[in-house]
Amino acid sequence: MGRGRAKAKQTKVARELKYRTHDTDLDALQRELSSRQDGANGDIRAEQDDPDEEPDEDGADEDQQRIARHR
């Protein structure tokens, strides 16, 4: 079977996200972002990968492991 129905649904969702008007509560967003920054001691990079981080036990990083699983 084809994936026409699944693709049509994805297209519908994508259009809805792209074109609908968003009622964003900017004050709530500001509070959330400031609380996250306070929790990370002001260092937003705390969640990003550290290039000096030791590799996994087998020497491969997570991306390489993911790619290897999909082969």
PDB file with SEQRES, HELIX, SHEET and CRYST1 records, atoms N, CA, C and O in Angstrom:
SEQRES   1 A   71  MET GLY ARG GLY ARG ALA LYS ALA LYS GLN THR LYS VAL          
SEQRES   2 A   71  ALA ARG GLU LEU LYS TYR ARG THR HIS ASP THR ASP LEU          
SEQRES   3 A   71  ASP ALA LEU GLN ARG GLU LEU SER SER ARG GLN ASP GLY          
SEQRES   4 A   71  ALA ASN GLY ASP ILE ARG ALA GLU GLN ASP ASP PRO ASP          
SEQRES   5 A   71  GLU GLU PRO ASP GLU ASP GLY ALA ASP GLU ASP GLN GLN          
SEQRES   6 A   71  ARG ILE ALA ARG HIS ARG                                      
HELIX    1 AA1 GLY A    4  TYR A   19  1                                  16    
HELIX    2 AA2 LEU A   26  GLY A   39  1                                  14    
HELIX    3 AA3 ILE A   44  GLU A   47  5                                   4    
HELIX    4 AA4 GLU A   62  ARG A   69  1                                   8    
CRYST1    1.000    1.000    1.000  90.00  90.00  90.00 P 1           1          
ATOM      1  N   MET A   1       0.832  -1.181   0.000  1.00  0.00           N  
ATOM      2  CA  MET A   1       0.000   0.000   0.000  1.00  0.00           C  
ATOM      3  C   MET A   1       0.879   1.248   0.000  1.00  0.00           C  
ATOM      4  O   MET A   1       2.000   1.240   0.509  1.00  0.00           O  
ATOM      5  N   GLY A   2       0.359   2.286  -0.566  1.00  0.00           N  
ATOM      6  CA  GLY A   2       1.063   3.554  -0.594  1.00  0.00           C  
ATOM      7  C   GLY A   2       0.912   4.301   0.714  1.00  0.00           C  
ATOM      8  O   GLY A   2       0.225   3.856   1.634  1.00  0.00           O  
ATOM      9  N   ARG A   3       1.551   5.414   0.772  1.00  0.00           N  
ATOM     10  CA  ARG A   3       1.458   6.212   1.986  1.00  0.00           C  
ATOM     11  C   ARG A   3       0.725   7.520   1.724  1.00  0.00           C  
ATOM     12  O   ARG A   3       1.008   8.530   2.368  1.00  0.00           O  
ATOM     13  N   GLY A   4      -0.204   7.508   0.795  1.00  0.00           N  
ATOM     14  CA  GLY A   4      -0.937   8.700   0.409  1.00  0.00           C  
ATOM     15  C   GLY A   4      -1.720   9.329   1.545  1.00  0.00           C  
ATOM     16  O   GLY A   4      -1.721  10.550   1.697  1.00  0.00           O  
ATOM     17  N   ARG A   5      -2.387   8.508   2.343  1.00  0.00           N  
ATOM     18  CA  ARG A   5      -3.191   9.042   3.433  1.00  0.00           C  
ATOM     19  C   ARG A   5      -2.307   9.673   4.509  1.00  0.00           C  
ATOM     20  O   ARG A   5      -2.633  10.736   5.039  1.00  0.00           O  
ATOM     21  N   ALA A   6      -1.206   9.027   4.827  1.00  0.00           N  
ATOM     22  CA  ALA A   6      -0.289   9.556   5.834  1.00  0.00           C  
ATOM     23  C   ALA A   6       0.347  10.862   5.348  1.00  0.00           C  
ATOM     24  O   ALA A   6       0.493  11.817   6.111  1.00  0.00           O  
ATOM     25  N   LYS A   7       0.716  10.884   4.081  1.00  0.00           N  
ATOM     26  CA  LYS A   7       1.316  12.095   3.529  1.00  0.00           C  
ATOM     27  C   LYS A   7       0.308  13.237   3.493  1.00  0.00           C  
ATOM     28  O   LYS A   7       0.659  14.385   3.767  1.00  0.00           O  
ATOM     29  N   ALA A   8      -0.937  12.929   3.159  1.00  0.00           N  
ATOM     30  CA  ALA A   8      -1.976  13.954   3.134  1.00  0.00           C  
ATOM     31  C   ALA A   8      -2.189  14.545   4.521  1.00  0.00           C  
ATOM     32  O   ALA A   8      -2.383  15.752   4.665  1.00  0.00           O  
ATOM     33  N   LYS A   9      -2.154  13.694   5.537  1.00  0.00           N  
ATOM     34  CA  LYS A   9      -2.320  14.189   6.902  1.00  0.00           C  
ATOM     35  C   LYS A   9      -1.140  15.066   7.299  1.00  0.00           C  
ATOM     36  O   LYS A   9      -1.333  16.117   7.911  1.00  0.00           O  
ATOM     37  N   GLN A  10       0.078  14.653   6.960  1.00  0.00           N  
ATOM     38  CA  GLN A  10       1.256  15.465   7.263  1.00  0.00           C  
ATOM     39  C   GLN A  10       1.168  16.819   6.582  1.00  0.00           C  
ATOM     40  O   GLN A  10       1.499  17.843   7.180  1.00  0.00           O  
ATOM     41  N   THR A  11       0.722  16.825   5.332  1.00  0.00           N  
ATOM     42  CA  THR A  11       0.573  18.078   4.589  1.00  0.00           C  
ATOM     43  C   THR A  11      -0.458  18.978   5.251  1.00  0.00           C  
ATOM     44  O   THR A  11      -0.253  20.186   5.367  1.00  0.00           O  
ATOM     45  N   LYS A  12      -1.563  18.389   5.682  1.00  0.00           N  
ATOM     46  CA  LYS A  12      -2.618  19.158   6.345  1.00  0.00           C  
ATOM     47  C   LYS A  12      -2.093  19.785   7.638  1.00  0.00           C  
ATOM     48  O   LYS A  12      -2.331  20.964   7.903  1.00  0.00           O  
ATOM     49  N   VAL A  13      -1.389  19.006   8.429  1.00  0.00           N  
ATOM     50  CA  VAL A  13      -0.841  19.511   9.696  1.00  0.00           C  
ATOM     51  C   VAL A  13       0.190  20.600   9.426  1.00  0.00           C  
ATOM     52  O   VAL A  13       0.210  21.620  10.114  1.00  0.00           O  
ATOM     53  N   ALA A  14       1.039  20.392   8.436  1.00  0.00           N  
ATOM     54  CA  ALA A  14       2.062  21.392   8.108  1.00  0.00           C  
ATOM     55  C   ALA A  14       1.429  22.706   7.679  1.00  0.00           C  
ATOM     56  O   ALA A  14       1.870  23.778   8.095  1.00  0.00           O  
ATOM     57  N   ARG A  15       0.402  22.625   6.851  1.00  0.00           N  
ATOM     58  CA  ARG A  15      -0.289  23.853   6.422  1.00  0.00           C  
ATOM     59  C   ARG A  15      -0.939  24.558   7.602  1.00  0.00           C  
ATOM     60  O   ARG A  15      -0.883  25.783   7.716  1.00  0.00           O  
ATOM     61  N   GLU A  16      -1.553  23.779   8.473  1.00  0.00           N  
ATOM     62  CA  GLU A  16      -2.206  24.368   9.645  1.00  0.00           C  
ATOM     63  C   GLU A  16      -1.187  25.096  10.520  1.00  0.00           C  
ATOM     64  O   GLU A  16      -1.441  26.209  10.980  1.00  0.00           O  
ATOM     65  N   LEU A  17      -0.049  24.473  10.744  1.00  0.00           N  
ATOM     66  CA  LEU A  17       0.989  25.107  11.555  1.00  0.00           C  
ATOM     67  C   LEU A  17       1.549  26.352  10.885  1.00  0.00           C  
ATOM     68  O   LEU A  17       1.874  27.334  11.552  1.00  0.00           O  
ATOM     69  N   LYS A  18       1.658  26.307   9.578  1.00  0.00           N  
ATOM     70  CA  LYS A  18       2.252  27.422   8.854  1.00  0.00           C  
ATOM     71  C   LYS A  18       1.330  28.630   8.765  1.00  0.00           C  
ATOM     72  O   LYS A  18       1.781  29.767   8.910  1.00  0.00           O  
ATOM     73  N   TYR A  19       0.049  28.395   8.531  1.00  0.00           N  
ATOM     74  CA  TYR A  19      -0.842  29.494   8.198  1.00  0.00           C  
ATOM     75  C   TYR A  19      -1.796  29.943   9.296  1.00  0.00           C  
ATOM     76  O   TYR A  19      -2.358  31.033   9.193  1.00  0.00           O  
ATOM     77  N   ARG A  20      -1.998  29.161  10.326  1.00  0.00           N  
ATOM     78  CA  ARG A  20      -2.953  29.596  11.351  1.00  0.00           C  
ATOM     79  C   ARG A  20      -2.337  30.688  12.209  1.00  0.00           C  
ATOM     80  O   ARG A  20      -1.116  30.789  12.328  1.00  0.00           O  
ATOM     81  N   THR A  21      -3.178  31.484  12.791  1.00  0.00           N  
ATOM     82  CA  THR A  21      -2.683  32.538  13.673  1.00  0.00           C  
ATOM     83  C   THR A  21      -2.450  31.932  15.047  1.00  0.00           C  
ATOM     84  O   THR A  21      -3.275  31.176  15.560  1.00  0.00           O  
ATOM     85  N   HIS A  22      -1.343  32.267  15.614  1.00  0.00           N  
ATOM     86  CA  HIS A  22      -0.964  31.709  16.905  1.00  0.00           C  
ATOM     87  C   HIS A  22      -1.235  32.730  18.000  1.00  0.00           C  
ATOM     88  O   HIS A  22      -0.810  33.881  17.904  1.00  0.00           O  
ATOM     89  N   ASP A  23      -1.931  32.313  19.019  1.00  0.00           N  
ATOM     90  CA  ASP A  23      -2.174  33.156  20.176  1.00  0.00           C  
ATOM     91  C   ASP A  23      -1.139  32.799  21.237  1.00  0.00           C  
ATOM     92  O   ASP A  23      -1.422  32.040  22.164  1.00  0.00           O  
ATOM     93  N   THR A  24       0.050  33.347  21.096  1.00  0.00           N  
ATOM     94  CA  THR A  24       1.140  33.032  21.984  1.00  0.00           C  
ATOM     95  C   THR A  24       1.122  33.959  23.184  1.00  0.00           C  
ATOM     96  O   THR A  24       1.012  35.177  23.043  1.00  0.00           O  
ATOM     97  N   ASP A  25       1.229  33.374  24.357  1.00  0.00           N  
ATOM     98  CA  ASP A  25       1.315  34.154  25.590  1.00  0.00           C  
ATOM     99  C   ASP A  25       2.787  34.501  25.803  1.00  0.00           C  
ATOM    100  O   ASP A  25       3.546  33.720  26.377  1.00  0.00           O  
ATOM    101  N   LEU A  26       3.174  35.678  25.334  1.00  0.00           N  
ATOM    102  CA  LEU A  26       4.578  36.069  25.372  1.00  0.00           C  
ATOM    103  C   LEU A  26       5.088  36.248  26.796  1.00  0.00           C  
ATOM    104  O   LEU A  26       6.261  35.995  27.069  1.00  0.00           O  
ATOM    105  N   ASP A  27       4.229  36.678  27.694  1.00  0.00           N  
ATOM    106  CA  ASP A  27       4.652  36.820  29.092  1.00  0.00           C  
ATOM    107  C   ASP A  27       4.985  35.465  29.709  1.00  0.00           C  
ATOM    108  O   ASP A  27       5.979  35.334  30.424  1.00  0.00           O  
ATOM    109  N   ALA A  28       4.158  34.456  29.435  1.00  0.00           N  
ATOM    110  CA  ALA A  28       4.423  33.116  29.947  1.00  0.00           C  
ATOM    111  C   ALA A  28       5.704  32.552  29.337  1.00  0.00           C  
ATOM    112  O   ALA A  28       6.484  31.886  30.018  1.00  0.00           O  
ATOM    113  N   LEU A  29       5.910  32.822  28.056  1.00  0.00           N  
ATOM    114  CA  LEU A  29       7.129  32.370  27.394  1.00  0.00           C  
ATOM    115  C   LEU A  29       8.359  33.015  28.024  1.00  0.00           C  
ATOM    116  O   LEU A  29       9.368  32.349  28.254  1.00  0.00           O  
ATOM    117  N   GLN A  30       8.269  34.314  28.300  1.00  0.00           N  
ATOM    118  CA  GLN A  30       9.377  35.030  28.936  1.00  0.00           C  
ATOM    119  C   GLN A  30       9.694  34.417  30.304  1.00  0.00           C  
ATOM    120  O   GLN A  30      10.860  34.214  30.643  1.00  0.00           O  
ATOM    121  N   ARG A  31       8.655  34.126  31.081  1.00  0.00           N  
ATOM    122  CA  ARG A  31       8.868  33.530  32.410  1.00  0.00           C  
ATOM    123  C   ARG A  31       9.516  32.155  32.291  1.00  0.00           C  
ATOM    124  O   ARG A  31      10.429  31.825  33.048  1.00  0.00           O  
ATOM    125  N   GLU A  32       9.040  31.357  31.340  1.00  0.00           N  
ATOM    126  CA  GLU A  32       9.590  30.012  31.170  1.00  0.00           C  
ATOM    127  C   GLU A  32      11.051  30.062  30.761  1.00  0.00           C  
ATOM    128  O   GLU A  32      11.876  29.320  31.294  1.00  0.00           O  
ATOM    129  N   LEU A  33      11.370  30.933  29.818  1.00  0.00           N  
ATOM    130  CA  LEU A  33      12.752  31.021  29.357  1.00  0.00           C  
ATOM    131  C   LEU A  33      13.666  31.560  30.449  1.00  0.00           C  
ATOM    132  O   LEU A  33      14.798  31.097  30.589  1.00  0.00           O  
ATOM    133  N   SER A  34      13.196  32.521  31.216  1.00  0.00           N  
ATOM    134  CA  SER A  34      14.045  33.070  32.279  1.00  0.00           C  
ATOM    135  C   SER A  34      14.235  32.053  33.391  1.00  0.00           C  
ATOM    136  O   SER A  34      15.302  32.015  34.005  1.00  0.00           O  
ATOM    137  N   SER A  35      13.224  31.222  33.671  1.00  0.00           N  
ATOM    138  CA  SER A  35      13.384  30.205  34.709  1.00  0.00           C  
ATOM    139  C   SER A  35      14.354  29.120  34.256  1.00  0.00           C  
ATOM    140  O   SER A  35      15.111  28.587  35.067  1.00  0.00           O  
ATOM    141  N   ARG A  36      14.337  28.794  32.985  1.00  0.00           N  
ATOM    142  CA  ARG A  36      15.298  27.802  32.467  1.00  0.00           C  
ATOM    143  C   ARG A  36      16.716  28.341  32.552  1.00  0.00           C  
ATOM    144  O   ARG A  36      17.645  27.614  32.903  1.00  0.00           O  
ATOM    145  N   GLN A  37      16.877  29.601  32.234  1.00  0.00           N  
ATOM    146  CA  GLN A  37      18.204  30.194  32.266  1.00  0.00           C  
ATOM    147  C   GLN A  37      18.722  30.235  33.700  1.00  0.00           C  
ATOM    148  O   GLN A  37      19.902  29.974  33.936  1.00  0.00           O  
ATOM    149  N   ASP A  38      17.857  30.559  34.658  1.00  0.00           N  
ATOM    150  CA  ASP A  38      18.258  30.576  36.059  1.00  0.00           C  
ATOM    151  C   ASP A  38      18.637  29.178  36.536  1.00  0.00           C  
ATOM    152  O   ASP A  38      19.571  29.019  37.321  1.00  0.00           O  
ATOM    153  N   GLY A  39      17.919  28.173  36.065  1.00  0.00           N  
ATOM    154  CA  GLY A  39      18.202  26.797  36.457  1.00  0.00           C  
ATOM    155  C   GLY A  39      19.529  26.298  35.923  1.00  0.00           C  
ATOM    156  O   GLY A  39      20.132  25.398  36.507  1.00  0.00           O  
ATOM    157  N   ALA A  40      19.994  26.868  34.819  1.00  0.00           N  
ATOM    158  CA  ALA A  40      21.269  26.449  34.224  1.00  0.00           C  
ATOM    159  C   ALA A  40      22.396  27.388  34.633  1.00  0.00           C  
ATOM    160  O   ALA A  40      23.442  27.425  33.984  1.00  0.00           O  
ATOM    161  N   ASN A  41      22.185  28.152  35.713  1.00  0.00           N  
ATOM    162  CA  ASN A  41      23.181  29.114  36.203  1.00  0.00           C  
ATOM    163  C   ASN A  41      23.544  30.125  35.134  1.00  0.00           C  
ATOM    164  O   ASN A  41      24.687  30.576  35.061  1.00  0.00           O  
ATOM    165  N   GLY A  42      22.570  30.485  34.300  1.00  0.00           N  
ATOM    166  CA  GLY A  42      22.788  31.495  33.282  1.00  0.00           C  
ATOM    167  C   GLY A  42      23.528  30.986  32.065  1.00  0.00           C  
ATOM    168  O   GLY A  42      23.791  31.761  31.146  1.00  0.00           O  
ATOM    169  N   ASP A  43      23.871  29.712  32.025  1.00  0.00           N  
ATOM    170  CA  ASP A  43      24.617  29.157  30.898  1.00  0.00           C  
ATOM    171  C   ASP A  43      23.668  28.373  30.009  1.00  0.00           C  
ATOM    172  O   ASP A  43      23.341  27.225  30.309  1.00  0.00           O  
ATOM    173  N   ILE A  44      23.229  28.980  28.926  1.00  0.00           N  
ATOM    174  CA  ILE A  44      22.293  28.329  28.021  1.00  0.00           C  
ATOM    175  C   ILE A  44      22.972  27.157  27.308  1.00  0.00           C  
ATOM    176  O   ILE A  44      22.298  26.207  26.910  1.00  0.00           O  
ATOM    177  N   ARG A  45      24.277  27.212  27.144  1.00  0.00           N  
ATOM    178  CA  ARG A  45      24.999  26.152  26.445  1.00  0.00           C  
ATOM    179  C   ARG A  45      25.085  24.871  27.255  1.00  0.00           C  
ATOM    180  O   ARG A  45      25.620  23.881  26.756  1.00  0.00           O  
ATOM    181  N   ALA A  46      24.583  24.846  28.477  1.00  0.00           N  
ATOM    182  CA  ALA A  46      24.696  23.666  29.331  1.00  0.00           C  
ATOM    183  C   ALA A  46      24.056  22.438  28.695  1.00  0.00           C  
ATOM    184  O   ALA A  46      24.491  21.317  28.958  1.00  0.00           O  
ATOM    185  N   GLU A  47      23.032  22.626  27.864  1.00  0.00           N  
ATOM    186  CA  GLU A  47      22.353  21.501  27.251  1.00  0.00           C  
ATOM    187  C   GLU A  47      22.981  21.077  25.931  1.00  0.00           C  
ATOM    188  O   GLU A  47      22.619  20.026  25.400  1.00  0.00           O  
ATOM    189  N   GLN A  48      23.901  21.851  25.386  1.00  0.00           N  
ATOM    190  CA  GLN A  48      24.499  21.536  24.100  1.00  0.00           C  
ATOM    191  C   GLN A  48      25.645  20.547  24.282  1.00  0.00           C  
ATOM    192  O   GLN A  48      26.191  20.396  25.375  1.00  0.00           O  
ATOM    193  N   ASP A  49      25.998  19.874  23.182  1.00  0.00           N  
ATOM    194  CA  ASP A  49      27.094  18.915  23.223  1.00  0.00           C  
ATOM    195  C   ASP A  49      28.412  19.619  23.494  1.00  0.00           C  
ATOM    196  O   ASP A  49      28.667  20.714  22.991  1.00  0.00           O  
ATOM    197  N   ASP A  50      29.236  18.976  24.291  1.00  0.00           N  
ATOM    198  CA  ASP A  50      30.550  19.502  24.607  1.00  0.00           C  
ATOM    199  C   ASP A  50      31.559  18.823  23.684  1.00  0.00           C  
ATOM    200  O   ASP A  50      31.691  17.600  23.720  1.00  0.00           O  
ATOM    201  N   PRO A  51      32.282  19.597  22.849  1.00  0.00           N  
ATOM    202  CA  PRO A  51      33.229  18.964  21.921  1.00  0.00           C  
ATOM    203  C   PRO A  51      34.368  18.247  22.627  1.00  0.00           C  
ATOM    204  O   PRO A  51      34.996  17.365  22.042  1.00  0.00           O  
ATOM    205  N   ASP A  52      34.645  18.606  23.862  1.00  0.00           N  
ATOM    206  CA  ASP A  52      35.718  17.960  24.605  1.00  0.00           C  
ATOM    207  C   ASP A  52      35.234  16.757  25.404  1.00  0.00           C  
ATOM    208  O   ASP A  52      36.005  16.138  26.138  1.00  0.00           O  
ATOM    209  N   GLU A  53      33.965  16.434  25.257  1.00  0.00           N  
ATOM    210  CA  GLU A  53      33.383  15.319  25.999  1.00  0.00           C  
ATOM    211  C   GLU A  53      33.994  14.010  25.536  1.00  0.00           C  
ATOM    212  O   GLU A  53      34.289  13.828  24.355  1.00  0.00           O  
ATOM    213  N   GLU A  54      34.176  13.111  26.472  1.00  0.00           N  
ATOM    214  CA  GLU A  54      34.743  11.800  26.155  1.00  0.00           C  
ATOM    215  C   GLU A  54      33.782  11.028  25.269  1.00  0.00           C  
ATOM    216  O   GLU A  54      32.571  11.111  25.474  1.00  0.00           O  
ATOM    217  N   PRO A  55      34.282  10.272  24.282  1.00  0.00           N  
ATOM    218  CA  PRO A  55      33.392   9.471  23.437  1.00  0.00           C  
ATOM    219  C   PRO A  55      32.786   8.326  24.236  1.00  0.00           C  
ATOM    220  O   PRO A  55      33.253   8.003  25.328  1.00  0.00           O  
ATOM    221  N   ASP A  56      31.742   7.715  23.684  1.00  0.00           N  
ATOM    222  CA  ASP A  56      31.128   6.568  24.337  1.00  0.00           C  
ATOM    223  C   ASP A  56      32.143   5.432  24.425  1.00  0.00           C  
ATOM    224  O   ASP A  56      33.233   5.502  23.858  1.00  0.00           O  
ATOM    225  N   GLU A  57      31.757   4.395  25.142  1.00  0.00           N  
ATOM    226  CA  GLU A  57      32.673   3.285  25.384  1.00  0.00           C  
ATOM    227  C   GLU A  57      33.246   2.690  24.107  1.00  0.00           C  
ATOM    228  O   GLU A  57      34.420   2.320  24.067  1.00  0.00           O  
ATOM    229  N   ASP A  58      32.432   2.596  23.066  1.00  0.00           N  
ATOM    230  CA  ASP A  58      32.916   1.977  21.836  1.00  0.00           C  
ATOM    231  C   ASP A  58      33.606   2.984  20.921  1.00  0.00           C  
ATOM    232  O   ASP A  58      34.014   2.631  19.815  1.00  0.00           O  
ATOM    233  N   GLY A  59      33.742   4.245  21.371  1.00  0.00           N  
ATOM    234  CA  GLY A  59      34.470   5.246  20.602  1.00  0.00           C  
ATOM    235  C   GLY A  59      33.627   6.007  19.602  1.00  0.00           C  
ATOM    236  O   GLY A  59      34.135   6.925  18.959  1.00  0.00           O  
ATOM    237  N   ALA A  60      32.356   5.662  19.445  1.00  0.00           N  
ATOM    238  CA  ALA A  60      31.501   6.342  18.479  1.00  0.00           C  
ATOM    239  C   ALA A  60      30.565   7.298  19.209  1.00  0.00           C  
ATOM    240  O   ALA A  60      30.122   7.020  20.324  1.00  0.00           O  
ATOM    241  N   ASP A  61      30.274   8.406  18.580  1.00  0.00           N  
ATOM    242  CA  ASP A  61      29.315   9.313  19.203  1.00  0.00           C  
ATOM    243  C   ASP A  61      27.901   8.873  18.855  1.00  0.00           C  
ATOM    244  O   ASP A  61      27.710   7.949  18.065  1.00  0.00           O  
ATOM    245  N   GLU A  62      26.906   9.537  19.446  1.00  0.00           N  
ATOM    246  CA  GLU A  62      25.518   9.119  19.286  1.00  0.00           C  
ATOM    247  C   GLU A  62      25.049   9.168  17.833  1.00  0.00           C  
ATOM    248  O   GLU A  62      24.305   8.287  17.402  1.00  0.00           O  
ATOM    249  N   ASP A  63      25.470  10.179  17.071  1.00  0.00           N  
ATOM    250  CA  ASP A  63      25.046  10.282  15.677  1.00  0.00           C  
ATOM    251  C   ASP A  63      25.572   9.117  14.859  1.00  0.00           C  
ATOM    252  O   ASP A  63      24.851   8.557  14.033  1.00  0.00           O  
ATOM    253  N   GLN A  64      26.803   8.757  15.083  1.00  0.00           N  
ATOM    254  CA  GLN A  64      27.375   7.638  14.344  1.00  0.00           C  
ATOM    255  C   GLN A  64      26.665   6.341  14.704  1.00  0.00           C  
ATOM    256  O   GLN A  64      26.451   5.491  13.840  1.00  0.00           O  
ATOM    257  N   GLN A  65      26.301   6.181  15.967  1.00  0.00           N  
ATOM    258  CA  GLN A  65      25.578   4.981  16.376  1.00  0.00           C  
ATOM    259  C   GLN A  65      24.206   4.935  15.714  1.00  0.00           C  
ATOM    260  O   GLN A  65      23.764   3.879  15.261  1.00  0.00           O  
ATOM    261  N   ARG A  66      23.528   6.090  15.660  1.00  0.00           N  
ATOM    262  CA  ARG A  66      22.206   6.152  15.049  1.00  0.00           C  
ATOM    263  C   ARG A  66      22.281   5.807  13.575  1.00  0.00           C  
ATOM    264  O   ARG A  66      21.447   5.061  13.063  1.00  0.00           O  
ATOM    265  N   ILE A  67      23.278   6.346  12.893  1.00  0.00           N  
ATOM    266  CA  ILE A  67      23.441   6.088  11.457  1.00  0.00           C  
ATOM    267  C   ILE A  67      23.738   4.608  11.229  1.00  0.00           C  
ATOM    268  O   ILE A  67      23.227   4.007  10.284  1.00  0.00           O  
ATOM    269  N   ALA A  68      24.559   4.027  12.089  1.00  0.00           N  
ATOM    270  CA  ALA A  68      24.906   2.620  11.935  1.00  0.00           C  
ATOM    271  C   ALA A  68      23.686   1.726  12.134  1.00  0.00           C  
ATOM    272  O   ALA A  68      23.577   0.683  11.490  1.00  0.00           O  
ATOM    273  N   ARG A  69      22.768   2.120  13.017  1.00  0.00           N  
ATOM    274  CA  ARG A  69      21.575   1.295  13.264  1.00  0.00           C  
ATOM    275  C   ARG A  69      20.652   1.299  12.052  1.00  0.00           C  
ATOM    276  O   ARG A  69      19.950   0.317  11.807  1.00  0.00           O  
ATOM    277  N   HIS A  70      20.645   2.390  11.292  1.00  0.00           N  
ATOM    278  CA  HIS A  70      19.728   2.504  10.158  1.00  0.00           C  
ATOM    279  C   HIS A  70      20.275   1.882   8.894  1.00  0.00           C  
ATOM    280  O   HIS A  70      19.585   1.881   7.875  1.00  0.00           O  
ATOM    281  N   ARG A  71      21.451   1.368   8.914  1.00  0.00           N  
ATOM    282  CA  ARG A  71      22.028   0.741   7.718  1.00  0.00           C  
ATOM    283  C   ARG A  71      21.599  -0.676   7.564  1.00  0.00           C  
ATOM    284  O   ARG A  71      21.998  -1.342   6.609  1.00  0.00           O  
TER     285      ARG A  71                                                      
END                                                                             
